[in-house]
Amino acid sequence: MYKMVNTKSALSGAIKDLESEINVLNKQRNSLKSSIGKTSESISETRKKETMLQKLISQLTDKEAQLAHRKKEMESKSDKITDKLGKMSKIKSEMKDI
């Protein structure tokens, strides 16, 4: 009879140890699930920011191209005006010589 009580006591202790370990593992699992959820949210937010920044880069690239085209047109006009001024100076100089 003593062996049976002793065996039950040992089994009861082992079951308590297992239950305790199961509780610890469940807490760890829940903590990991929470961390995974937060990380997933962070990834989602980062992807949204990335998409927004890609659109902004695209807009800025378009704006840069427009400004480069406008600069080229203005430089062309400036060159034409410089040519006209040079011709007018030459004509003025020739008229003074007459």
Secondary structure, DSSP 8 states (H G I E B T S, - for coil): -HHHHHHHHHHHHHHHHHHHHHHHHHHHHHHHHHHHHHHHHHHHHHHHHHHHHHHHHHHHHHHHHHHHHHHHHHHHHHHHHHHHHHHHHHHHHHHHH-
